[in-house]
Amino acid sequence: MTDANDILRRGGPDGLRKAIETAEACDIVQMKLELGSDQEVAECVARDLKVKFNQVVFSEGDVYVWATTHWVKLTEREFHVFLKRYDGCEYRTDSGKDARYKLTDTKRKSVMKLLELELSEPEFFAYASIGVACATGFISINEHGEPELVPHNPDQRQRHFIDVAWVNEKFGPIPAESLLWRLCEGCFGEDTEYSLKVDLMGELIGAALFALSTRIPSPKTIILLGETAANGKSQWLALKRSLLPKHAVSSVAPSEMDNQQRRAQLSGVWLNTADELGHEAITSDKFKAVVSGDRVSGKVVYREPFEFNPEALHVFATNVLPTFKDGMDRGVRRRLQVLTFARRIPSSERIVDIGRKTATNEAELLLAFAVDGACRLMKQRHFTRTHSGQRRLSEWIVESDLIAAFFEDEDVVEITGQKSDRYNAKDVYRVFRAWAQDVGVSDSRVPTQSQFTRRAKAHQIDGLSISRTGKSGNHFYGIKLPPPRSQDRRGRR
């Protein structure tokens, strides 16, 4: 008799799905029930799933079964094959009469809810091993940051599989004239930070494959910034999307992260990308939670809400950096890293669809490149930084939130936290205006004194307090400012 594991070995997860979906009616043997209750049907379905697949869990709103290399999510259609065998099953009522179980939509939902209780392990995937399931085994990274190949195991709790072979060999230079080499040369070939940017790209692919983004001390969202056309950033996104399984990739923009249904699409995802950010405001609290991997809720239409820990790497491409609805607070800034694409690739060097072609034709090279990047990321415990990216991020902070940038400029403001360090709001505002002129901010973008004071209060900066003192107005406590200038920028006393 052919069981699920035989089908998996021959045809993989797709073969299993096809076998389940095409099951003939004669294959669905009706069972006799004793009580005819939804609880009994849920227990029977749970038993049938375990007989068929051996290991089954209900987590993050779905049923998952072990598929010899990784855990596969059953679709509603596939799950219905196991449920429909009980439609019309006979049972005897309490009064001794024969009756049949009728599977209505209400009963189906009830059985699904009860099945969740039978199989539920809400945080099952929150404890997944660091690594990636591939054609040759499970690639893990040991405590020394070195890759190891071990057999597939259900305890690794992997939800995705890369059908690419990997050989445990030290990764060398990217082979010249390979598509990956051409993509690197096209985007960064004349860049003084070439090596840093290529290393960062390897780390980004590795972070997605190994679900490392939320496991490093300071999780980051990476912004691919190319302010001119034909700079290659979209091809890097296409490369990442094409290498990963379809179910491991989502496209949820930061501005959509406060939407519970859109947030649900991040469950079990390795990589979340968007080609353009636009000018939509980013909702800071949900953005921070999702990027950091904090437990959040999601909801699929017509289903109960569920909780999960996001593990995706977030990479967004843009030509223009977006604004923030409530200002770019310190928590958001800590979660951003910019990678600049400064080179416009000449038409003579361009290869149409090079990102997808690289992932398709050089998958083994790309996997080795990703493993090398993942190991480096584990050792460094942060993504490789570039001077150009850090400089552009600083400029973005000033553009997005003048007041926060002012109080974080240590050359102008020292946060002491001492109540004895006190300044009148007028004096603080005077220094702020001078600073804004120095960094090139137009007068039209500088807030009034009352706006400045109100927004400074709202930022709740550690060590700084603002309060009103009698008729003398607002005072700032806990800061030190530079001595007043003898004359302003126009030479007036």
URNOR-V867194 format. One record per residue. N is the residue number from 1. RES is the residue in three letters. SS is DSSP state (a for helix, b for strand, c for the rest). D_FIRST is the distance of its C-alpha to the first C-alpha in Angstrom with 1 decimal. Layout:
n=N res=RES ss=SS d_first=D_FIRST
n=N res=RES ss=SS d_first=D_FIRST
//
This chain:
n=1 res=MET ss=c d_first=0.0
n=2 res=THR ss=c d_first=3.8
n=3 res=ASP ss=c d_first=6.4
n=4 res=ALA ss=a d_first=10.1
n=5 res=ASN ss=a d_first=11.2
n=6 res=ASP ss=a d_first=9.3
n=7 res=ILE ss=a d_first=11.0
n=8 res=LEU ss=a d_first=14.1
n=9 res=ARG ss=a d_first=14.5
n=10 res=ARG ss=a d_first=14.4
n=11 res=GLY ss=a d_first=16.3
n=12 res=GLY ss=a d_first=17.9
n=13 res=PRO ss=a d_first=18.9
n=14 res=ASP ss=a d_first=20.0
n=15 res=GLY ss=a d_first=16.6
n=16 res=LEU ss=a d_first=15.1
n=17 res=ARG ss=a d_first=18.1
n=18 res=LYS ss=a d_first=17.6
n=19 res=ALA ss=a d_first=14.0
n=20 res=ILE ss=a d_first=15.4
n=21 res=GLU ss=a d_first=18.6
n=22 res=THR ss=c d_first=17.3
n=23 res=ALA ss=c d_first=14.9
n=24 res=GLU ss=c d_first=16.1
n=25 res=ALA ss=a d_first=17.9
n=26 res=CYS ss=a d_first=15.6
n=27 res=ASP ss=a d_first=12.7
n=28 res=ILE ss=c d_first=15.2
n=29 res=VAL ss=c d_first=15.4
n=30 res=GLN ss=c d_first=19.0
n=31 res=MET ss=c d_first=19.7
n=32 res=LYS ss=c d_first=23.0
n=33 res=LEU ss=c d_first=25.4
n=34 res=GLU ss=c d_first=28.2
n=35 res=LEU ss=c d_first=30.8
n=36 res=GLY ss=c d_first=29.9
n=37 res=SER ss=c d_first=31.2
n=38 res=ASP ss=a d_first=30.2
n=39 res=GLN ss=a d_first=29.9
n=40 res=GLU ss=a d_first=27.3
n=41 res=VAL ss=a d_first=25.3
n=42 res=ALA ss=a d_first=25.6
n=43 res=GLU ss=a d_first=24.4
n=44 res=CYS ss=a d_first=21.3
n=45 res=VAL ss=a d_first=20.5
n=46 res=ALA ss=a d_first=21.1
n=47 res=ARG ss=a d_first=18.7
n=48 res=ASP ss=a d_first=15.9
n=49 res=LEU ss=a d_first=16.6
n=50 res=LYS ss=a d_first=16.6
n=51 res=VAL ss=a d_first=13.2
n=52 res=LYS ss=a d_first=11.8
n=53 res=PHE ss=a d_first=14.2
n=54 res=ASN ss=c d_first=15.6
n=55 res=GLN ss=c d_first=19.1
n=56 res=VAL ss=b d_first=20.9
n=57 res=VAL ss=b d_first=24.7
n=58 res=PHE ss=b d_first=27.1
n=59 res=SER ss=b d_first=30.0
n=60 res=GLU ss=c d_first=32.7
n=61 res=GLY ss=c d_first=31.8
n=62 res=ASP ss=b d_first=28.1
n=63 res=VAL ss=b d_first=24.6
n=64 res=TYR ss=b d_first=23.2
n=65 res=VAL ss=b d_first=19.8
n=66 res=TRP ss=b d_first=19.3
n=67 res=ALA ss=c d_first=18.0
n=68 res=THR ss=c d_first=18.3
n=69 res=THR ss=c d_first=21.8
n=70 res=HIS ss=c d_first=23.3
n=71 res=TRP ss=b d_first=23.1
n=72 res=VAL ss=b d_first=22.3
n=73 res=LYS ss=b d_first=24.1
n=74 res=LEU ss=c d_first=22.3
n=75 res=THR ss=c d_first=24.6
n=76 res=GLU ss=a d_first=25.7
n=77 res=ARG ss=a d_first=23.8
n=78 res=GLU ss=a d_first=20.5
n=79 res=PHE ss=a d_first=21.4
n=80 res=HIS ss=a d_first=22.4
n=81 res=VAL ss=a d_first=18.9
n=82 res=PHE ss=a d_first=18.2
n=83 res=LEU ss=a d_first=21.7
n=84 res=LYS ss=a d_first=22.0
n=85 res=ARG ss=a d_first=19.5
n=86 res=TYR ss=a d_first=22.5
n=87 res=ASP ss=c d_first=25.1
n=88 res=GLY ss=c d_first=26.5
n=89 res=CYS ss=c d_first=24.9
n=90 res=GLU ss=b d_first=27.3
n=91 res=TYR ss=b d_first=29.3
n=92 res=ARG ss=b d_first=32.6
n=93 res=THR ss=c d_first=35.6
n=94 res=ASP ss=c d_first=38.2
n=95 res=SER ss=c d_first=40.4
n=96 res=GLY ss=c d_first=37.8
n=97 res=LYS ss=c d_first=37.1
n=98 res=ASP ss=b d_first=33.7
n=99 res=ALA ss=b d_first=32.8
n=100 res=ARG ss=b d_first=30.1
n=101 res=TYR ss=c d_first=29.2
n=102 res=LYS ss=c d_first=30.5
n=103 res=LEU ss=c d_first=29.1
n=104 res=THR ss=c d_first=32.3
n=105 res=ASP ss=a d_first=33.1
n=106 res=THR ss=a d_first=35.0
n=107 res=LYS ss=a d_first=32.1
n=108 res=ARG ss=a d_first=29.7
n=109 res=LYS ss=a d_first=32.2
n=110 res=SER ss=a d_first=32.7
n=111 res=VAL ss=a d_first=29.0
n=112 res=MET ss=a d_first=28.8
n=113 res=LYS ss=a d_first=31.9
n=114 res=LEU ss=a d_first=30.6
n=115 res=LEU ss=a d_first=27.2
n=116 res=GLU ss=a d_first=29.4
n=117 res=LEU ss=a d_first=31.1
n=118 res=GLU ss=a d_first=27.8
n=119 res=LEU ss=a d_first=26.5
n=120 res=SER ss=b d_first=29.8
n=121 res=GLU ss=c d_first=30.8
n=122 res=PRO ss=c d_first=33.7
n=123 res=GLU ss=c d_first=34.7
n=124 res=PHE ss=a d_first=31.3
n=125 res=PHE ss=a d_first=31.9
n=126 res=ALA ss=a d_first=35.6
n=127 res=TYR ss=a d_first=34.8
n=128 res=ALA ss=c d_first=32.8
n=129 res=SER ss=c d_first=33.6
n=130 res=ILE ss=c d_first=36.0
n=131 res=GLY ss=b d_first=34.2
n=132 res=VAL ss=b d_first=31.9
n=133 res=ALA ss=b d_first=28.3
n=134 res=CYS ss=b d_first=28.4
n=135 res=ALA ss=c d_first=26.5
n=136 res=THR ss=c d_first=27.7
n=137 res=GLY ss=b d_first=27.3
n=138 res=PHE ss=b d_first=29.3
n=139 res=ILE ss=b d_first=33.0
n=140 res=SER ss=b d_first=35.0
n=141 res=ILE ss=b d_first=38.8
n=142 res=ASN ss=c d_first=40.4
n=143 res=GLU ss=c d_first=43.5
n=144 res=HIS ss=c d_first=45.7
n=145 res=GLY ss=c d_first=44.4
n=146 res=GLU ss=c d_first=42.5
n=147 res=PRO ss=b d_first=39.0
n=148 res=GLU ss=b d_first=36.2
n=149 res=LEU ss=b d_first=32.7
n=150 res=VAL ss=b d_first=30.1
n=151 res=PRO ss=c d_first=26.2
n=152 res=HIS ss=c d_first=24.5
n=153 res=ASN ss=c d_first=24.3
n=154 res=PRO ss=a d_first=23.7
n=155 res=ASP ss=a d_first=27.2
n=156 res=GLN ss=a d_first=28.7
n=157 res=ARG ss=c d_first=28.0
n=158 res=GLN ss=c d_first=28.1
n=159 res=ARG ss=c d_first=27.5
n=160 res=HIS ss=c d_first=28.0
n=161 res=PHE ss=b d_first=26.9
n=162 res=ILE ss=b d_first=29.2
n=163 res=ASP ss=c d_first=27.5
n=164 res=VAL ss=c d_first=30.5
n=165 res=ALA ss=c d_first=30.9
n=166 res=TRP ss=c d_first=33.6
n=167 res=VAL ss=c d_first=35.6
n=168 res=ASN ss=c d_first=37.5
n=169 res=GLU ss=c d_first=40.9
n=170 res=LYS ss=c d_first=44.2
n=171 res=PHE ss=c d_first=44.8
n=172 res=GLY ss=c d_first=48.0
n=173 res=PRO ss=c d_first=50.1
n=174 res=ILE ss=c d_first=48.4
n=175 res=PRO ss=c d_first=48.5
n=176 res=ALA ss=c d_first=51.5
n=177 res=GLU ss=c d_first=50.9
n=178 res=SER ss=c d_first=47.3
n=179 res=LEU ss=a d_first=46.6
n=180 res=LEU ss=a d_first=46.4
n=181 res=TRP ss=a d_first=49.8
n=182 res=ARG ss=a d_first=51.3
n=183 res=LEU ss=a d_first=50.2
n=184 res=CYS ss=a d_first=51.8
n=185 res=GLU ss=a d_first=54.9
n=186 res=GLY ss=a d_first=55.2
n=187 res=CYS ss=a d_first=55.1
n=188 res=PHE ss=a d_first=56.9
n=189 res=GLY ss=c d_first=58.5
n=190 res=GLU ss=c d_first=62.0
n=191 res=ASP ss=c d_first=61.4
n=192 res=THR ss=c d_first=63.1
n=193 res=GLU ss=c d_first=60.1
n=194 res=TYR ss=a d_first=57.6
n=195 res=SER ss=a d_first=55.9
n=196 res=LEU ss=a d_first=55.7
n=197 res=LYS ss=a d_first=54.1
n=198 res=VAL ss=a d_first=51.5
n=199 res=ASP ss=a d_first=50.6
n=200 res=LEU ss=a d_first=50.3
n=201 res=MET ss=a d_first=48.0
n=202 res=GLY ss=a d_first=45.7
n=203 res=GLU ss=a d_first=45.8
n=204 res=LEU ss=a d_first=44.9
n=205 res=ILE ss=a d_first=41.8
n=206 res=GLY ss=a d_first=40.9
n=207 res=ALA ss=a d_first=41.6
n=208 res=ALA ss=a d_first=39.3
n=209 res=LEU ss=a d_first=36.3
n=210 res=PHE ss=c d_first=36.8
n=211 res=ALA ss=c d_first=37.8
n=212 res=LEU ss=c d_first=41.1
n=213 res=SER ss=c d_first=43.5
n=214 res=THR ss=c d_first=43.7
n=215 res=ARG ss=c d_first=43.5
n=216 res=ILE ss=c d_first=46.9
n=217 res=PRO ss=c d_first=50.1
n=218 res=SER ss=c d_first=51.4
n=219 res=PRO ss=c d_first=48.7
n=220 res=LYS ss=c d_first=50.0
n=221 res=THR ss=b d_first=49.6
n=222 res=ILE ss=b d_first=50.5
n=223 res=ILE ss=b d_first=52.8
n=224 res=LEU ss=b d_first=52.9
n=225 res=LEU ss=b d_first=56.4
n=226 res=GLY ss=c d_first=57.7
n=227 res=GLU ss=c d_first=60.9
n=228 res=THR ss=c d_first=61.2
n=229 res=ALA ss=c d_first=58.9
n=230 res=ALA ss=c d_first=56.7
n=231 res=ASN ss=c d_first=56.3
n=232 res=GLY ss=c d_first=52.5
n=233 res=LYS ss=a d_first=51.3
n=234 res=SER ss=a d_first=49.1
n=235 res=GLN ss=a d_first=47.4
n=236 res=TRP ss=a d_first=46.6
n=237 res=LEU ss=a d_first=44.9
n=238 res=ALA ss=a d_first=43.0
n=239 res=LEU ss=a d_first=41.9
n=240 res=LYS ss=a d_first=40.5
n=241 res=ARG ss=a d_first=38.7
n=242 res=SER ss=a d_first=37.1
n=243 res=LEU ss=a d_first=35.9
n=244 res=LEU ss=c d_first=34.2
n=245 res=PRO ss=c d_first=31.0
n=246 res=LYS ss=a d_first=32.2
n=247 res=HIS ss=a d_first=31.1
n=248 res=ALA ss=a d_first=33.2
n=249 res=VAL ss=b d_first=36.4
n=250 res=SER ss=b d_first=38.7
n=251 res=SER ss=c d_first=42.2
n=252 res=VAL ss=c d_first=44.1
n=253 res=ALA ss=c d_first=47.8
n=254 res=PRO ss=a d_first=49.8
n=255 res=SER ss=a d_first=51.7
n=256 res=GLU ss=a d_first=48.5
n=257 res=MET ss=c d_first=47.4
n=258 res=ASP ss=c d_first=49.2
n=259 res=ASN ss=c d_first=47.0
n=260 res=GLN ss=a d_first=44.1
n=261 res=GLN ss=a d_first=41.8
n=262 res=ARG ss=a d_first=42.5
n=263 res=ARG ss=a d_first=42.2
n=264 res=ALA ss=a d_first=38.6
n=265 res=GLN ss=c d_first=37.7
n=266 res=LEU ss=c d_first=38.4
n=267 res=SER ss=c d_first=35.7
n=268 res=GLY ss=c d_first=33.3
n=269 res=VAL ss=c d_first=35.4
n=270 res=TRP ss=c d_first=36.6
n=271 res=LEU ss=b d_first=39.4
n=272 res=ASN ss=b d_first=41.7
n=273 res=THR ss=b d_first=44.1
n=274 res=ALA ss=b d_first=46.7
n=275 res=ASP ss=c d_first=48.8
n=276 res=GLU ss=c d_first=51.9
n=277 res=LEU ss=c d_first=53.2
n=278 res=GLY ss=c d_first=56.2
n=279 res=HIS ss=c d_first=58.9
n=280 res=GLU ss=c d_first=56.9
n=281 res=ALA ss=c d_first=57.7
n=282 res=ILE ss=b d_first=55.1
n=283 res=THR ss=c d_first=54.5
n=284 res=SER ss=a d_first=55.1
n=285 res=ASP ss=a d_first=53.5
n=286 res=LYS ss=a d_first=50.0
n=287 res=PHE ss=a d_first=50.3
n=288 res=LYS ss=a d_first=51.0
n=289 res=ALA ss=a d_first=48.3
n=290 res=VAL ss=a d_first=45.6
n=291 res=VAL ss=a d_first=46.9
n=292 res=SER ss=a d_first=47.1
n=293 res=GLY ss=c d_first=43.6
n=294 res=ASP ss=c d_first=45.1
n=295 res=ARG ss=b d_first=42.9
n=296 res=VAL ss=b d_first=43.3
n=297 res=SER ss=b d_first=42.0
n=298 res=GLY ss=b d_first=40.2
n=299 res=LYS ss=c d_first=39.3
n=300 res=VAL ss=c d_first=36.9
n=301 res=VAL ss=c d_first=38.3
n=302 res=TYR ss=c d_first=37.3
n=303 res=ARG ss=c d_first=35.8
n=304 res=GLU ss=c d_first=37.3
n=305 res=PRO ss=c d_first=39.1
n=306 res=PHE ss=b d_first=37.5
n=307 res=GLU ss=b d_first=38.9
n=308 res=PHE ss=b d_first=37.9
n=309 res=ASN ss=b d_first=39.4
n=310 res=PRO ss=c d_first=40.0
n=311 res=GLU ss=c d_first=39.2
n=312 res=ALA ss=c d_first=40.0
n=313 res=LEU ss=b d_first=42.7
n=314 res=HIS ss=b d_first=45.2
n=315 res=VAL ss=b d_first=46.9
n=316 res=PHE ss=b d_first=49.2
n=317 res=ALA ss=b d_first=51.3
n=318 res=THR ss=b d_first=54.7
n=319 res=ASN ss=c d_first=58.1
n=320 res=VAL ss=c d_first=59.9
n=321 res=LEU ss=c d_first=59.3
n=322 res=PRO ss=c d_first=58.9
n=323 res=THR ss=c d_first=61.0
n=324 res=PHE ss=b d_first=60.1
n=325 res=LYS ss=c d_first=60.6
n=326 res=ASP ss=c d_first=62.3
n=327 res=GLY ss=c d_first=63.2
n=328 res=MET ss=c d_first=61.2
n=329 res=ASP ss=c d_first=61.2
n=330 res=ARG ss=a d_first=60.9
n=331 res=GLY ss=a d_first=57.3
n=332 res=VAL ss=a d_first=56.3
n=333 res=ARG ss=a d_first=58.3
n=334 res=ARG ss=c d_first=56.6
n=335 res=ARG ss=c d_first=53.3
n=336 res=LEU ss=b d_first=54.4
n=337 res=GLN ss=b d_first=54.7
n=338 res=VAL ss=b d_first=56.0
n=339 res=LEU ss=b d_first=55.2
n=340 res=THR ss=b d_first=57.9
n=341 res=PHE ss=c d_first=57.4
n=342 res=ALA ss=c d_first=60.9
n=343 res=ARG ss=c d_first=60.6
n=344 res=ARG ss=c d_first=60.5
n=345 res=ILE ss=c d_first=58.5
n=346 res=PRO ss=c d_first=60.6
n=347 res=SER ss=a d_first=59.1
n=348 res=SER ss=a d_first=59.3
n=349 res=GLU ss=a d_first=56.8
n=350 res=ARG ss=c d_first=54.2
n=351 res=ILE ss=c d_first=50.8
n=352 res=VAL ss=c d_first=49.2
n=353 res=ASP ss=c d_first=46.0
n=354 res=ILE ss=a d_first=46.2
n=355 res=GLY ss=a d_first=44.3
n=356 res=ARG ss=a d_first=41.1
n=357 res=LYS ss=a d_first=41.6
n=358 res=THR ss=a d_first=41.9
n=359 res=ALA ss=a d_first=38.7
n=360 res=THR ss=a d_first=36.8
n=361 res=ASN ss=a d_first=38.5
n=362 res=GLU ss=c d_first=39.3
n=363 res=ALA ss=a d_first=36.4
n=364 res=GLU ss=a d_first=36.3
n=365 res=LEU ss=a d_first=40.1
n=366 res=LEU ss=a d_first=40.0
n=367 res=LEU ss=a d_first=37.4
n=368 res=ALA ss=a d_first=39.6
n=369 res=PHE ss=a d_first=42.6
n=370 res=ALA ss=a d_first=40.9
n=371 res=VAL ss=a d_first=39.9
n=372 res=ASP ss=a d_first=43.5
n=373 res=GLY ss=a d_first=44.8
n=374 res=ALA ss=a d_first=42.5
n=375 res=CYS ss=a d_first=43.8
n=376 res=ARG ss=a d_first=47.4
n=377 res=LEU ss=a d_first=46.9
n=378 res=MET ss=a d_first=45.7
n=379 res=LYS ss=a d_first=48.7
n=380 res=GLN ss=a d_first=51.2
n=381 res=ARG ss=c d_first=49.8
n=382 res=HIS ss=c d_first=51.1
n=383 res=PHE ss=c d_first=50.8
n=384 res=THR ss=c d_first=53.4
n=385 res=ARG ss=c d_first=56.5
n=386 res=THR ss=c d_first=58.8
n=387 res=HIS ss=a d_first=62.5
n=388 res=SER ss=a d_first=62.4
n=389 res=GLY ss=a d_first=59.6
n=390 res=GLN ss=a d_first=61.4
n=391 res=ARG ss=a d_first=64.6
n=392 res=ARG ss=a d_first=63.0
n=393 res=LEU ss=a d_first=61.4
n=394 res=SER ss=a d_first=64.8
n=395 res=GLU ss=a d_first=66.3
n=396 res=TRP ss=a d_first=63.6
n=397 res=ILE ss=a d_first=64.3
n=398 res=VAL ss=a d_first=68.0
n=399 res=GLU ss=a d_first=67.2
n=400 res=SER ss=a d_first=64.8
n=401 res=ASP ss=c d_first=66.7
n=402 res=LEU ss=a d_first=70.2
n=403 res=ILE ss=a d_first=70.9
n=404 res=ALA ss=a d_first=68.0
n=405 res=ALA ss=a d_first=68.8
n=406 res=PHE ss=a d_first=72.4
n=407 res=PHE ss=a d_first=71.7
n=408 res=GLU ss=a d_first=69.3
n=409 res=ASP ss=c d_first=71.8
n=410 res=GLU ss=c d_first=73.1
n=411 res=ASP ss=c d_first=76.1
n=412 res=VAL ss=c d_first=77.4
n=413 res=VAL ss=b d_first=76.1
n=414 res=GLU ss=b d_first=75.6
n=415 res=ILE ss=b d_first=73.7
n=416 res=THR ss=c d_first=75.4
n=417 res=GLY ss=c d_first=74.4
n=418 res=GLN ss=c d_first=78.0
n=419 res=LYS ss=c d_first=79.8
n=420 res=SER ss=c d_first=83.1
n=421 res=ASP ss=c d_first=81.9
n=422 res=ARG ss=b d_first=82.9
n=423 res=TYR ss=b d_first=83.7
n=424 res=ASN ss=b d_first=84.9
n=425 res=ALA ss=a d_first=82.4
n=426 res=LYS ss=a d_first=84.9
n=427 res=ASP ss=a d_first=85.1
n=428 res=VAL ss=a d_first=81.3
n=429 res=TYR ss=a d_first=81.0
n=430 res=ARG ss=a d_first=83.8
n=431 res=VAL ss=a d_first=81.9
n=432 res=PHE ss=a d_first=78.7
n=433 res=ARG ss=a d_first=80.5
n=434 res=ALA ss=a d_first=81.9
n=435 res=TRP ss=a d_first=78.5
n=436 res=ALA ss=a d_first=77.0
n=437 res=GLN ss=a d_first=79.7
n=438 res=ASP ss=a d_first=79.1
n=439 res=VAL ss=c d_first=75.4
n=440 res=GLY ss=c d_first=76.3
n=441 res=VAL ss=c d_first=75.3
n=442 res=SER ss=c d_first=77.4
n=443 res=ASP ss=a d_first=79.6
n=444 res=SER ss=a d_first=77.8
n=445 res=ARG ss=a d_first=74.6
n=446 res=VAL ss=c d_first=76.4
n=447 res=PRO ss=c d_first=76.2
n=448 res=THR ss=c d_first=79.3
n=449 res=GLN ss=a d_first=80.4
n=450 res=SER ss=a d_first=79.1
n=451 res=GLN ss=a d_first=75.7
n=452 res=PHE ss=a d_first=75.6
n=453 res=THR ss=a d_first=76.3
n=454 res=ARG ss=a d_first=73.9
n=455 res=ARG ss=a d_first=71.0
n=456 res=ALA ss=a d_first=71.8
n=457 res=LYS ss=a d_first=71.5
n=458 res=ALA ss=a d_first=68.2
n=459 res=HIS ss=a d_first=66.7
n=460 res=GLN ss=c d_first=67.3
n=461 res=ILE ss=c d_first=67.9
n=462 res=ASP ss=c d_first=67.7
n=463 res=GLY ss=c d_first=71.3
n=464 res=LEU ss=c d_first=73.0
n=465 res=SER ss=b d_first=74.4
n=466 res=ILE ss=b d_first=76.6
n=467 res=SER ss=b d_first=78.9
n=468 res=ARG ss=b d_first=82.1
n=469 res=THR ss=c d_first=85.3
n=470 res=GLY ss=a d_first=88.1
n=471 res=LYS ss=a d_first=90.0
n=472 res=SER ss=a d_first=89.1
n=473 res=GLY ss=c d_first=85.7
n=474 res=ASN ss=b d_first=82.3
n=475 res=HIS ss=b d_first=81.9
n=476 res=PHE ss=b d_first=79.1
n=477 res=TYR ss=b d_first=78.7
n=478 res=GLY ss=c d_first=76.9
n=479 res=ILE ss=b d_first=77.6
n=480 res=LYS ss=b d_first=80.0
n=481 res=LEU ss=b d_first=81.2
n=482 res=PRO ss=c d_first=83.3
n=483 res=PRO ss=c d_first=87.1
n=484 res=PRO ss=c d_first=88.3
n=485 res=ARG ss=c d_first=89.4
n=486 res=SER ss=c d_first=93.1
n=487 res=GLN ss=c d_first=92.5
n=488 res=ASP ss=c d_first=89.7
n=489 res=ARG ss=c d_first=88.2
n=490 res=ARG ss=c d_first=91.1
n=491 res=GLY ss=c d_first=93.8
n=492 res=ARG ss=c d_first=95.0
n=493 res=ARG ss=c d_first=96.1
//
